[in-house]
Amino acid sequence: MSNESGNSGLVCQRELGAFDSERKQRYETLIGEFRNQVEEMKELEDGYAFRVNGESASIVGLAEWVSLERLCCTFFKFTLEVEPESGPVWLSLTGGSGVKELLRSEIEARHSN
């Protein structure tokens, strides 16, 4: 996640040395897989929730991405919700002031490309 929305307190550390080259490459692979798996997005009061198909979602991959994302974007709160009987998997990214706007700008940037 980048900080193109002007929220100065919310700075992603990925490009500022939070990752070595191996972690950066793994991060890019995992974020690409996550984006391809999203079937629904729900706006929350303080962020967004993303639904992925429970049968195709790699819960381990999502958890690995979260573990890397939290190294560079320490301001996010992550919630991984796994429904029973191969139901959907929801990943929520929330946080304090400015987080929702940061996520919205990232989402809009991805959809305009």
C-alpha positions in Angstrom: 0.0 0.0 0.0 1.2 3.4 -0.8 0.4 6.8 0.6 -0.9 8.9 -2.2 -3.8 10.4 -0.3 -1.8 13.0 1.6 -2.2 11.4 5.0 1.2 12.4 6.3 1.0 10.2 9.5 0.3 7.1 7.4 3.6 6.3 5.7 4.3 2.9 4.2 7.8 1.8 5.0 8.1 -0.7 2.2 10.0 1.6 -0.1 11.9 3.0 2.8 13.8 -0.2 3.6 11.2 -2.3 5.5 11.8 -5.2 3.1 14.9 -6.8 1.7 14.7 -7.7 -2.0 13.5 -11.3 -1.2 10.6 -10.1 1.0 9.7 -7.4 -1.5 9.4 -9.9 -4.2 7.3 -12.3 -2.0 5.1 -9.3 -1.0 4.4 -8.5 -4.7 3.5 -12.1 -5.4 1.1 -12.3 -2.4 -0.6 -8.9 -3.0 -1.2 -9.9 -6.7 -2.7 -13.2 -5.6 -4.9 -11.4 -3.0 -6.1 -8.9 -5.6 -7.0 -11.7 -8.0 -9.0 -13.5 -5.3 -11.2 -10.6 -4.2 -14.8 -11.3 -5.1 -16.5 -8.5 -3.1 -15.5 -5.4 -1.3 -17.4 -3.9 1.6 -16.9 -0.4 2.9 -16.6 -0.3 6.7 -16.7 2.7 9.1 -13.0 2.7 9.5 -11.7 0.8 6.4 -12.7 -2.0 4.0 -13.4 -5.7 4.1 -12.6 -8.0 1.2 -14.3 -11.3 0.5 -12.5 -14.1 -1.2 -13.9 -17.5 -2.1 -13.2 -19.9 0.7 -12.5 -22.8 -1.6 -9.9 -21.0 -3.7 -8.4 -18.7 -1.1 -5.1 -19.6 0.4 -5.6 -18.7 4.0 -1.9 -19.3 4.6 -1.1 -16.9 1.7 -3.4 -14.2 3.1 -1.8 -14.7 6.6 1.7 -14.4 5.1 0.7 -11.2 3.2 -0.7 -9.8 6.4 2.6 -10.6 8.2 4.5 -8.7 5.6 2.1 -5.8 5.2 2.2 -5.1 8.9 6.0 -4.6 8.7 5.6 -1.7 6.3 2.2 -0.3 7.2 2.1 -0.5 11.0 -1.1 1.6 11.2 -3.5 -1.1 9.8 -5.6 -3.4 11.9 -6.1 -6.8 10.2 -9.0 -9.2 10.8 -9.2 -12.5 9.0 -12.6 -14.2 9.3 -13.1 -17.7 7.9 -16.6 -18.9 7.5 -17.5 -22.6 8.2 -18.1 -25.3 5.6 -15.8 -23.8 2.9 -17.7 -20.5 3.2 -16.1 -17.2 2.2 -13.1 -15.7 3.8 -13.1 -12.0 4.7 -10.0 -9.9 5.3 -10.6 -6.5 6.8 -8.2 -3.7 6.9 -9.1 -1.0 9.3 -7.5 1.6 11.5 -7.5 5.1 12.9 -7.9 8.4 11.3 -6.9 8.5 7.6 -6.7 4.8 7.1 -10.0 4.5 5.2 -9.0 7.4 2.9 -5.6 5.8 2.2 -7.2 2.5 1.3 -9.8 4.3 -0.9 -7.0 6.1 -2.8 -5.2 2.8 -3.3 -8.3 1.0 -4.6 -9.1 3.9 -6.9 -5.6 3.9 -8.3 -5.7 0.2 -9.0 -9.1 0.5 -10.8 -7.9 3.3 -13.0 -4.9 1.3 -14.3 
